[in-house]
Amino acid sequence: MLRRLIAKLLHRKPAPGSLIHEKWENGFRAGKNRRIEEAEEEHFSARSERGAFLLELRRKHLFAWALNESYRYRNFAVDMEIEIDAENGHSSAGAVFRYVNEENYYYALVSNSGRFRLDVVFNGNPMTLIPWLEIPLEEERFTLRIIAHNNNLSFYLDQEWIAEIDDETVDSGYLGFAMQNYGEQDEARARLNRIALDSRPVEVEVYYYRWTRFIRPIPE
C-alpha cells in the first residue's frame, strides 16, 4: 500500500501553470496538437492543420501568438521548425517566451527579409533589446533555437549562432508560437512544423555551455 502511494506521488502530473523541468516534443502528426491553444477570431486563426500548427493573420500590421499554457519555464532550450508562407508579403515568425501575461513577455522574430530581432514587453511597455539584425536566411523554412539560461538569452538559426544578450526583465513564463504581419498584404501565414523543448536543469546547462562557450559562431 505504501509503495503504491509513493509511486502515485512520484508520477503525479504537475498542476497547470507550474514551473517545471521536462522534455517535451510535438511534431503535430495526424493533426495532433498537445498543449498549444487554438483560436478562431475575425483577424486571427491558430489551429493544427496537415501535420503543423498554423497561424493565419488576416490584417496588416498585426502581431499574434498561440501559447502552450500547460506549464511555465525559466531555463530551457527549444528548437522550433518554422515555415513562413512563400506567398506572404513582409512578415516574420518566431516565439514568445517567459510569457506572464499580455503586459510582460519576450518575443523573438525571424523575418522573410532575412533579419532577426528581440524585444521585451514589461508592464505593457515594449522595449527593443536587439534591433533588426541581418542573418543568413536562405529560405522561408528554418529552425530557430532559443537557449534561456538565467539572464543569458542566446539565439541560433539552423544550428548557427546569430545573437546573444543578458537581460533579467522577465524571469519565467509560458512559451508560444508568434507571428507578425507588416504592411504589404492583408493576409499572412506561418507554420510551426515541430517543437522540441528541454527544461531539465542538467540538460540546459549542457546546451548553454556547449553552444555559448565551445561552439564558435561563423565569422560572418
MARNU-678674 format. One record per residue: residue number from 1; residue in one letter; x, y, z of N, C-alpha, C in turn. Coordinates in pm, 1 decimal. Layout:
MARNU-678674
   resi   resn        npx        npy        npz       capx       capy       capz        cpx        cpy        cpz
    NUM      A          X          Y          Z          X          Y          Z          X          Y          Z
...
END
This chain:
MARNU-678674
   resi   resn        npx        npy        npz       capx       capy       capz        cpx        cpy        cpz
      1      M       82.5     -120.1        0.0        0.0        0.0        0.0       86.9      126.4        0.0
      2      L      185.1      129.7       90.5      274.7      245.2       97.4      353.6      260.5      -31.0
      3      R      396.9      147.0      -87.2      473.4      151.3     -211.8      390.1      209.3     -325.1
      4      R      262.7      171.8     -332.4      174.8      225.2     -437.0      150.5      374.1     -418.5
      5      L      137.8      415.9     -292.4      116.1      557.4     -263.9      237.1      640.7     -304.5
      6      I      358.7      592.8     -274.4      481.0      663.6     -312.8      492.7      672.4     -464.7
      7      A      462.4      559.8     -532.3      468.8      558.5     -679.0      369.0      656.8     -738.5
      8      K      250.4      665.1     -678.9      148.7      758.6     -728.3      193.1      902.6     -710.7
      9      L      255.0      932.3     -596.8      303.2     1067.8     -572.3      415.0     1105.8     -668.4
     10      L      504.1     1010.0     -697.1      616.0     1037.8     -786.0      570.6     1063.1     -928.7
     11      H      458.1     1001.4     -967.9      410.6     1014.6    -1105.8      292.0     1109.9    -1117.0
     12      R      266.9     1187.0    -1013.2      156.7     1281.8    -1017.8      185.8     1390.7    -1121.1
     13      K       86.7     1421.2    -1202.6      102.4     1523.2    -1305.9      108.8     1660.6    -1241.7
     14      P      206.1     1743.9    -1280.2      215.4     1878.7    -1222.0       88.4     1959.2    -1248.6
     15      A       56.1     2048.4    -1159.2      -61.5     2133.9    -1175.9      -41.0     2228.5    -1293.4
     16      P     -147.2     2258.6    -1368.9     -135.1     2354.4    -1479.7      -76.4     2486.8    -1431.2
     17      G       14.7     2540.2    -1510.4       78.9     2665.5    -1475.1      200.9     2652.1    -1387.4
     18      S      236.3     2527.7    -1350.5      354.1     2506.6    -1266.8      481.4     2539.0    -1343.9
     19      L      584.3     2579.8    -1270.9      717.9     2597.8    -1327.3      785.5     2461.3    -1320.8
     20      I      809.8     2398.6    -1436.9      853.7     2259.4    -1433.8      980.2     2236.2    -1515.5
     21      H     1042.2     2120.6    -1491.6     1158.1     2071.3    -1564.8     1113.9     1947.3    -1641.2
     22      E     1123.3     1951.4    -1772.5     1074.0     1840.1    -1852.9     1137.5     1841.3    -1990.9
     23      K     1117.8     1731.8    -2062.3     1149.8     1722.9    -2204.5     1018.6     1701.0    -2277.0
     24      W      991.0     1787.3    -2374.8      862.5     1781.8    -2444.9      884.5     1808.0    -2592.9
     25      E      815.7     1729.6    -2675.9      828.4     1743.8    -2821.0      694.4     1719.9    -2886.4
     26      N      668.2     1792.6    -2993.2      546.0     1772.9    -3069.7      575.0     1797.0    -3216.2
     27      G      540.6     1697.5    -3297.5      555.9     1710.3    -3441.3      425.4     1730.9    -3513.5
     28      F      313.0     1739.1    -3440.3      180.1     1766.4    -3494.8      138.1     1666.6    -3601.9
     29      R      183.5     1542.5    -3587.6      146.0     1439.9    -3684.9       -2.5     1408.0    -3673.8
     30      A      -64.1     1383.1    -3789.2     -205.7     1346.5    -3796.3     -293.6     1449.6    -3725.1
     31      G     -250.8     1575.6    -3731.7     -329.8     1681.2    -3671.5     -327.7     1684.6    -3520.6
     32      K     -242.4     1605.4    -3457.5     -240.5     1601.7    -3311.5     -174.8     1727.4    -3256.3
     33      N     -244.8     1793.8    -3168.8     -193.1     1913.7    -3103.6     -200.1     1893.8    -2953.4
     34      R      -86.8     1878.6    -2891.3      -82.9     1866.1    -2746.9      -34.2     1998.0    -2688.8
     35      R     -122.7     2065.7    -2617.5      -89.3     2182.9    -2536.6     -112.1     2318.0    -2602.9
     36      I      -73.7     2340.7    -2726.7      -80.2     2476.2    -2781.0     -224.4     2514.7    -2811.0
     37      E     -264.3     2630.1    -2760.0     -403.7     2672.6    -2770.4     -441.8     2705.6    -2914.2
     38      E     -564.9     2670.5    -2951.6     -619.0     2704.3    -3082.1     -721.2     2816.1    -3065.5
     39      A     -738.5     2893.5    -3171.8     -830.9     3006.8    -3165.7     -881.9     3038.1    -3304.5
     40      E    -1000.9     3095.0    -3311.0    -1059.4     3140.4    -3437.1    -1127.9     3273.1    -3410.9
     41      E    -1069.8     3380.9    -3464.9    -1123.7     3514.8    -3447.5    -1134.8     3582.8    -3583.0
     42      E    -1186.3     3705.2    -3583.8    -1209.4     3773.2    -3711.1    -1081.2     3793.4    -3790.1
     43      H     -974.1     3833.6    -3723.3     -849.9     3866.3    -3793.3     -736.1     3768.2    -3763.9
     44      F     -765.8     3659.3    -3693.0     -658.3     3570.7    -3647.2     -710.1     3429.0    -3629.6
     45      S     -629.9     3334.6    -3678.7     -663.6     3193.4    -3661.6     -539.3     3117.9    -3617.7
     46      A     -556.1     3025.8    -3523.3     -447.0     2939.8    -3476.0     -502.5     2798.2    -3466.5
     47      R     -446.8     2705.6    -3544.8     -505.3     2571.8    -3547.9     -404.5     2469.8    -3599.7
     48      S     -426.9     2344.3    -3563.9     -348.2     2234.7    -3620.0     -401.5     2201.9    -3757.9
     49      E     -309.8     2182.5    -3852.0     -352.5     2157.5    -3989.0     -244.2     2084.9    -4066.6
     50      R     -273.0     1969.7    -4117.9     -184.6     1892.8    -4205.3      -42.6     1878.9    -4150.6
     51      G      -33.5     1828.2    -4028.4       96.5     1799.7    -3969.6      174.9     1920.8    -3924.8
     52      A      106.4     2031.6    -3897.0      173.3     2152.7    -3849.8       74.7     2233.5    -3766.5
     53      F      127.0     2334.7    -3697.8       40.6     2429.4    -3628.4       45.0     2559.0    -3707.1
     54      L      -71.0     2604.3    -3753.8      -80.1     2716.6    -3846.5     -127.5     2842.4    -3775.4
     55      L      -53.5     2951.6    -3795.3     -100.5     3084.8    -3759.7     -138.9     3157.9    -3887.6
     56      E     -259.6     3211.8    -3890.3     -309.1     3284.8    -4007.1     -354.7     3423.3    -3961.5
     57      L     -291.4     3526.0    -4016.2     -324.9     3664.1    -3982.9     -397.0     3727.1    -4100.1
     58      R     -512.7     3790.6    -4073.1     -598.3     3842.4    -4179.7     -610.6     3994.1    -4174.0
     59      R     -500.4     4058.9    -4135.6     -497.9     4205.0    -4130.1     -354.0     4253.5    -4135.8
     60      K     -330.3     4367.4    -4195.2     -197.4     4426.1    -4195.3     -162.6     4474.2    -4055.1
     61      H      -32.4     4480.0    -4027.1       18.7     4534.6    -3900.8      -43.7     4464.2    -3779.9
     62      L      -43.5     4332.3    -3784.7      -99.6     4252.8    -3675.1        6.7     4160.3    -3618.7
     63      F       19.0     4158.0    -3485.9      108.2     4067.5    -3414.3       21.8     3974.6    -3329.7
     64      A       43.6     3844.1    -3341.5      -39.4     3748.9    -3268.2       42.5     3626.0    -3231.3
     65      W      -11.2     3547.2    -3137.0       60.8     3429.5    -3090.6      -36.8     3325.6    -3037.9
     66      A       13.2     3203.1    -3023.3      -61.0     3093.5    -2961.4       30.1     3032.6    -2855.5
     67      L      -22.8     3011.8    -2735.2       59.0     2971.5    -2621.3       43.1     2824.4    -2586.5
     68      N      152.4     2768.6    -2533.5      146.7     2644.3    -2458.1      126.0     2685.8    -2312.0
     69      E        1.5     2683.1    -2266.7      -30.5     2729.9    -2132.4      -34.5     2617.1    -2029.9
     70      S       23.6     2502.4    -2065.4       26.1     2391.6    -1969.8      119.1     2422.9    -1853.6
     71      Y      243.0     2465.0    -1885.9      343.5     2486.3    -1782.3      427.5     2609.9    -1814.1
     72      R      494.4     2660.9    -1709.3      584.8     2774.2    -1724.7      729.9     2724.8    -1720.8
     73      Y      818.7     2803.4    -1782.4      960.4     2768.5    -1789.3     1044.8     2892.1    -1759.0
     74      R     1158.6     2867.9    -1696.2     1258.6     2973.7    -1677.9     1379.4     2944.1    -1765.4
     75      N     1455.3     2841.5    -1731.3     1570.0     2799.3    -1811.1     1526.8     2687.4    -1904.2
     76      F     1562.1     2699.3    -2031.4     1520.0     2597.9    -2128.4     1601.2     2611.3    -2256.8
     77      A     1596.6     2506.9    -2336.2     1645.1     2510.3    -2474.4     1530.9     2459.8    -2561.2
     78      V     1497.3     2534.7    -2664.3     1386.8     2494.8    -2750.8     1426.8     2509.8    -2896.8
     79      D     1389.4     2412.2    -2978.0     1403.7     2418.1    -3123.2     1264.4     2428.8    -3183.3
     80      M     1245.2     2527.0    -3270.8     1116.9     2545.4    -3337.7     1139.4     2545.1    -3488.2
     81      E     1086.0     2443.2    -3555.2     1095.2     2433.8    -3700.9      978.6     2512.3    -3760.5
     82      I     1011.4     2623.6    -3823.9      911.0     2720.8    -3867.7      915.4     2735.4    -4019.3
     83      E      800.4     2756.3    -4078.4      790.8     2780.4    -4222.4      700.0     2901.0    -4247.2
     84      I      755.8     3005.5    -4307.4      678.3     3123.8    -4343.9      628.0     3104.6    -4486.5
     85      D      499.9     3125.7    -4508.3      439.8     3104.6    -4639.8      510.9     3189.7    -4744.7
     86      A      547.8     3127.5    -4855.3      620.8     3196.5    -4960.8      537.5     3305.2    -5028.3
     87      E      404.4     3298.2    -5014.0      317.1     3396.7    -5078.0      292.9     3518.6    -4989.6
     88      N      344.8     3517.2    -4869.1      328.6     3633.6    -4780.9      397.1     3756.6    -4837.1
     89      G      349.7     3872.2    -4796.5      428.5     3993.3    -4808.7      529.6     3994.0    -4695.2
     90      H      577.1     4112.8    -4658.2      674.1     4121.2    -4549.4      609.9     4072.4    -4420.1
     91      S      670.2     3970.1    -4358.7      616.4     3911.0    -4237.1      729.4     3842.8    -4161.7
     92      S      700.3     3801.9    -4038.4      800.7     3734.0    -3957.6      731.5     3633.9    -3866.0
     93      A      810.8     3539.3    -3815.8      757.1     3438.6    -3724.2      866.1     3399.0    -3625.7
     94      G      824.4     3348.5    -3511.1      921.1     3308.9    -3409.2      852.5     3265.0    -3282.0
     95      A      894.2     3321.2    -3168.4      846.5     3273.7    -3039.2      817.5     3388.2    -2943.9
     96      V      717.1     3367.6    -2859.3      704.5     3443.6    -2735.9      750.1     3348.8    -2625.1
     97      F      820.7     3400.3    -2525.6      867.7     3313.0    -2418.5      879.6     3391.5    -2288.0
     98      R      888.0     3315.9    -2178.3      875.6     3374.7    -2044.6      754.5     3468.2    -2040.6
     99      Y      646.2     3419.3    -2098.9      522.7     3496.7    -2112.3      444.3     3487.8    -1981.6
    100      V      425.1     3600.4    -1915.5      347.3     3606.8    -1791.6      202.6     3644.2    -1822.4
    101      N      186.0     3750.5    -1897.5       55.3     3797.6    -1942.5       78.9     3891.4    -2060.4
    102      E      -26.0     3958.1    -2107.8      -11.9     4043.4    -2225.7       78.7     4163.7    -2202.1
    103      E      115.2     4189.2    -2078.7      198.2     4306.1    -2047.0      341.2     4271.8    -2011.5
    104      N      376.2     4141.3    -2005.6      511.1     4101.0    -1964.4      554.6     3973.8    -2038.1
    105      Y      648.8     3987.7    -2131.8      699.1     3873.2    -2206.2      811.5     3917.0    -2301.2
    106      Y      886.3     3817.2    -2349.2      984.1     3836.9    -2456.9      924.1     3786.4    -2587.8
    107      Y      969.6     3844.9    -2699.8      939.6     3783.0    -2828.7     1058.2     3798.0    -2923.4
    108      A     1087.6     3689.4    -2994.8     1197.6     3682.7    -3091.0     1139.8     3646.4    -3226.8
    109      L     1176.9     3721.8    -3330.5     1118.4     3704.0    -3462.8     1225.5     3695.2    -3570.7
    110      V     1199.8     3608.3    -3668.8     1280.9     3598.1    -3790.3     1191.6     3641.0    -3906.0
    111      S     1237.0     3738.9    -3983.7     1153.6     3788.9    -4093.0     1192.1     3722.4    -4224.8
    112      N     1095.7     3722.4    -4318.5     1123.3     3664.1    -4450.5     1211.3     3755.1    -4534.8
    113      S     1252.5     3869.4    -4480.0     1350.5     3954.4    -4548.0     1492.2     3925.1    -4500.0
    114      G     1508.2     3823.8    -4412.7     1641.4     3783.9    -4367.2     1694.5     3864.6    -4252.0
    115      R     1608.4     3889.2    -4151.1     1651.2     3964.7    -4033.4     1593.7     3903.0    -3906.4
    116      F     1657.4     3934.2    -3793.9     1616.6     3883.5    -3663.1     1606.5     3999.9    -3566.2
    117      R     1511.4     3990.2    -3470.3     1502.9     4090.7    -3365.6     1450.3     4027.3    -3237.1
    118      L     1483.6     4093.3    -3125.0     1437.1     4050.7    -2993.3     1382.1     4171.9    -2919.6
    119      D     1262.6     4156.4    -2864.2     1200.4     4261.7    -2785.4     1150.1     4203.9    -2653.7
    120      V     1131.2     4291.3    -2556.6     1066.8     4254.3    -2431.9      954.7     4353.9    -2406.2
    121      V      843.0     4302.4    -2355.1      732.5     4387.7    -2312.0      727.8     4378.2    -2160.0
    122      F      739.2     4493.0    -2092.8      740.6     4496.0    -1946.6      639.9     4599.0    -1898.4
    123      N      543.6     4552.4    -1820.7      434.8     4639.1    -1773.6      365.8     4711.1    -1889.5
    124      G      352.9     4638.9    -1999.6      284.3     4692.0    -2116.4      368.4     4780.7    -2205.6
    125      N      495.0     4802.2    -2169.7      582.5     4889.0    -2248.8      681.0     4805.9    -2329.6
    126      P      673.6     4807.7    -2463.6      769.1     4732.1    -2546.1      904.6     4799.4    -2550.8
    127      M     1010.1     4720.5    -2540.4     1147.3     4769.9    -2548.9     1227.2     4678.9    -2640.5
    128      T     1297.1     4734.9    -2735.6     1380.4     4656.9    -2826.1     1513.0     4625.3    -2759.0
    129      L     1544.7     4496.8    -2750.5     1672.7     4453.6    -2694.6     1776.0     4430.7    -2804.1
    130      I     1734.6     4369.2    -2913.4     1821.4     4351.1    -3031.2     1743.1     4402.5    -3151.6
    131      P     1781.1     4517.1    -3210.3     1709.7     4569.4    -3327.4     1732.8     4479.3    -3448.1
    132      W     1657.0     4503.7    -3552.7     1666.3     4418.7    -3672.3     1812.2     4396.0    -3711.7
    133      L     1848.0     4268.8    -3718.0     1985.1     4225.3    -3743.4     1985.1     4133.8    -3865.4
    134      E     2068.6     4162.7    -3963.8     2074.6     4077.6    -4082.3     2130.4     3941.0    -4047.3
    135      I     2065.3     3836.0    -4098.8     2106.1     3697.6    -4071.7     2110.1     3620.4    -4202.5
    136      P     2182.3     3507.2    -4206.6     2194.4     3429.2    -4331.1     2073.9     3339.0    -4354.0
    137      L     1956.9     3398.3    -4377.8     1835.8     3320.6    -4405.0     1827.2     3292.5    -4554.1
    138      E     1829.4     3163.0    -4590.4     1832.9     3125.5    -4731.4     1696.3     3085.0    -4785.6
    139      E     1602.1     3046.6    -4698.1     1469.3     3008.0    -4743.6     1368.4     3034.9    -4632.5
    140      E     1240.2     3018.4    -4666.3     1134.3     3050.8    -4570.1     1118.4     2945.0    -4462.2
    141      R     1185.0     2831.3    -4475.4     1175.0     2725.3    -4375.0     1307.2     2719.0    -4298.2
    142      F     1299.9     2724.7    -4165.1     1420.8     2733.2    -4082.7     1390.9     2679.3    -3943.4
    143      T     1497.9     2654.9    -3867.4     1485.4     2616.2    -3727.2     1542.5     2727.2    -3640.6
    144      L     1459.9     2779.3    -3552.6     1502.2     2880.0    -3455.8     1524.8     2811.0    -3321.9
    145      R     1645.3     2824.0    -3268.8     1676.6     2770.2    -3135.9     1693.0     2886.2    -3038.0
    146      I     1632.2     2870.7    -2921.9     1647.5     2967.1    -2812.8     1699.4     2892.9    -2690.9
    147      I     1805.5     2945.3    -2630.5     1855.3     2892.0    -2504.0     1842.9     3003.0    -2400.4
    148      A     1759.4     2980.0    -2301.0     1741.0     3074.5    -2190.7     1807.5     3015.3    -2067.8
    149      H     1914.2     3079.9    -2022.2     1991.7     3029.7    -1908.4     2010.4     3144.8    -1810.4
    150      N     1928.6     3145.6    -1706.2     1927.7     3258.0    -1612.1     1905.7     3388.8    -1688.4
    151      N     1999.7     3483.3    -1682.8     1981.3     3610.3    -1753.0     2032.6     3608.0    -1896.8
    152      N     2097.3     3499.3    -1936.7     2152.6     3490.5    -2071.3     2050.3     3433.2    -2168.4
    153      L     2029.8     3502.7    -2279.3     1941.2     3457.1    -2386.1     2023.5     3450.0    -2513.9
    154      S     2029.7     3332.1    -2574.9     2105.9     3317.1    -2699.5     2017.2     3254.6    -2805.7
    155      F     2047.5     3285.2    -2933.3     1959.4     3251.7    -3044.1     2040.6     3193.4    -3159.8
    156      Y     1981.4     3095.4    -3227.5     2052.6     3020.7    -3330.9     1957.2     2995.5    -3447.0
    157      L     2009.1     3007.4    -3567.8     1932.0     2980.5    -3688.4     1996.1     2863.4    -3760.6
    158      D     1923.4     2752.2    -3769.6     1974.9     2632.7    -3837.3     2113.8     2595.6    -3785.7
    159      Q     2125.1     2586.1    -3653.3     2246.3     2541.0    -3584.8     2360.3     2643.3    -3584.7
    160      E     2334.5     2767.0    -3627.2     2437.8     2869.7    -3625.5     2397.8     2983.4    -3532.6
    161      W     2491.9     3027.3    -3448.9     2469.1     3138.9    -3356.9     2437.6     3264.9    -3435.4
    162      I     2331.9     3338.7    -3391.4     2302.0     3465.8    -3457.5     2298.5     3583.1    -3360.1
    163      A     2270.5     3558.1    -3230.7     2261.6     3670.7    -3137.1     2263.5     3619.2    -2993.5
    164      E     2300.4     3710.8    -2901.8     2307.6     3675.2    -2759.7     2299.5     3803.5    -2677.8
    165      I     2233.3     3796.0    -2562.7     2219.6     3913.2    -2477.4     2193.4     3868.1    -2334.4
    166      D     2230.6     3951.1    -2238.7     2195.0     3929.8    -2098.9     2083.1     4026.6    -2062.9
    167      D     1975.6     3972.3    -2006.6     1862.8     4056.7    -1967.7     1783.5     3984.2    -1859.3
    168      E     1737.8     4059.7    -1760.3     1666.9     3999.8    -1647.3     1528.2     4059.9    -1627.5
    169      T     1470.3     4113.8    -1734.7     1342.0     4182.4    -1722.3     1229.8     4088.0    -1678.0
    170      V     1220.5     3970.5    -1744.4     1114.6     3874.6    -1712.2     1180.3     3742.6    -1672.3
    171      D     1139.5     3687.9    -1559.4     1209.2     3572.9    -1501.9     1160.5     3439.1    -1556.1
    172      S     1031.6     3420.8    -1574.9      978.3     3291.7    -1619.2      838.8     3312.1    -1675.6
    173      G      790.9     3211.9    -1749.4      656.3     3220.9    -1804.5      631.8     3114.5    -1908.6
    174      Y      525.4     3133.3    -1985.7      484.6     3035.5    -2086.2      563.9     3053.9    -2216.1
    175      L      553.0     2954.0    -2302.2      617.8     2954.6    -2433.1      510.5     2950.1    -2540.1
    176      G      533.6     3018.7    -2652.2      435.4     3016.4    -2759.1      495.0     3043.6    -2895.7
    177      F      413.3     3021.7    -2997.7      447.3     3044.6    -3138.2      387.9     3179.3    -3177.7
    178      A      468.6     3265.4    -3240.8      425.3     3402.2    -3269.2      447.2     3438.8    -3414.8
    179      M      371.3     3539.3    -3459.9      383.7     3586.1    -3598.0      346.5     3732.6    -3606.5
    180      Q      412.7     3803.4    -3700.0      384.8     3944.7    -3726.3      361.2     3963.0    -3875.8
    181      N      251.1     4027.6    -3910.6      227.6     4068.7    -4048.6      249.0     4219.4    -4056.4
    182      Y      322.0     4263.5    -4157.9      351.0     4405.7    -4172.2      254.1     4468.2    -4273.6
    183      G      296.9     4562.4    -4352.8      201.5     4641.0    -4428.5      185.9     4608.2    -4575.8
    184      E      239.5     4496.5    -4621.4      236.5     4469.8    -4765.6      110.9     4396.2    -4811.3
    185      Q       62.7     4299.3    -4734.2      -54.8     4222.1    -4774.6     -150.9     4208.3    -4657.4
    186      D     -278.1     4185.7    -4690.7     -380.9     4173.3    -4587.2     -372.3     4042.0    -4510.9
    187      E     -314.9     3938.9    -4572.7     -308.8     3808.0    -4508.8     -165.9     3755.4    -4507.2
    188      A     -135.5     3676.1    -4405.3       -4.1     3612.7    -4394.5      -19.1     3484.8    -4313.0
    189      R       64.3     3385.3    -4343.6       57.2     3257.3    -4274.4      198.1     3208.5    -4239.4
    190      A      206.1     3137.7    -4128.1      329.9     3070.6    -4088.8      293.4     2942.0    -4017.1
    191      R      382.8     2842.7    -4029.8      356.5     2711.2    -3971.8      468.8     2671.4    -3876.4
    192      L      429.1     2613.5    -3766.8      522.3     2550.3    -3674.2      515.1     2400.6    -3702.6
    193      N      619.1     2348.1    -3768.1      617.2     2207.6    -3808.2      660.1     2113.9    -3695.7
    194      R      740.7     2164.1    -3604.8      787.8     2080.3    -3493.9      840.6     2170.6    -3383.5
    195      I      820.4     2127.8    -3259.9      878.0     2197.8    -3145.8      936.9     2094.4    -3050.8
    196      A     1058.3     2120.3    -3003.5     1125.8     2030.2    -2909.1     1186.5     2114.4    -2798.6
    197      L     1141.2     2092.2    -2677.4     1182.6     2172.6    -2562.6     1244.2     2085.3    -2454.7
    198      D     1348.9     2136.8    -2389.6     1409.1     2068.5    -2275.2     1433.8     2173.3    -2167.2
    199      S     1372.2     2154.0    -2050.8     1391.7     2247.5    -1939.7     1452.2     2178.2    -1818.2
    200      R     1506.9     2057.4    -1837.4     1571.4     1986.7    -1727.3     1704.6     2055.3    -1696.1
    201      P     1732.7     2083.7    -1569.0     1848.6     2167.9    -1533.4     1981.9     2120.4    -1590.4
    202      V     2014.3     1992.9    -1576.7     2143.7     1944.1    -1625.4     2152.9     1957.8    -1776.3
    203      E     2045.5     1922.8    -1846.6     2046.0     1929.6    -1992.2     2056.5     2074.1    -2041.6
    204      V     1990.2     2166.5    -1973.3     2000.3     2307.5    -2012.7     2142.6     2359.8    -1991.8
    205      E     2206.3     2317.9    -1882.6     2345.2     2356.2    -1859.6     2434.1     2307.9    -1973.8
    206      V     2411.3     2184.3    -2019.5     2490.1     2129.1    -2129.9     2467.9     2210.3    -2256.7
    207      Y     2341.5     2239.6    -2289.3     2311.4     2323.9    -2405.0     2382.6     2458.3    -2395.3
    208      Y     2372.0     2520.6    -2279.6     2426.8     2654.9    -2260.7     2578.1     2657.1    -2281.6
    209      Y     2650.6     2569.5    -2214.0     2796.7     2572.9    -2224.3     2844.5     2523.8    -2360.6
    210      R     2774.0     2428.1    -2417.6     2814.8     2377.7    -2549.6     2799.5     2486.3    -2655.8
    211      W     2684.1     2553.1    -2656.5     2655.5     2645.0    -2765.5     2706.0     2786.2    -2742.9
    212      T     2729.6     2826.7    -2619.2     2778.3     2962.6    -2595.4     2926.8     2968.3    -2563.6
    213      R     2986.8     2855.3    -2527.8     3126.2     2857.1    -2485.5     3219.4     2776.2    -2575.4
    214      F     3170.0     2665.7    -2633.8     3259.6     2575.5    -2705.9     3241.9     2576.5    -2857.2
    215      I     3120.1     2602.8    -2905.9     3098.2     2607.7    -3050.0     3109.5     2752.4    -3096.3
    216      R     3207.6     2779.5    -3176.4     3235.2     2918.1    -3219.7     3140.8     2955.5    -3334.1
    217      P     3083.8     3076.2    -3331.7     2999.6     3120.6    -3441.8     3080.0     3143.6    -3567.8
    218      I     3013.7     3131.1    -3682.0     3082.1     3157.2    -3808.2     3119.1     3305.9    -3814.2
    219      P     3232.6     3340.8    -3873.4     3278.0     3481.0    -3873.2     3176.5     3577.8    -3934.7
    220      E     3101.7     3534.0    -4035.2     3004.2     3622.6    -4099.5     2893.0     3664.3    -4003.9
END
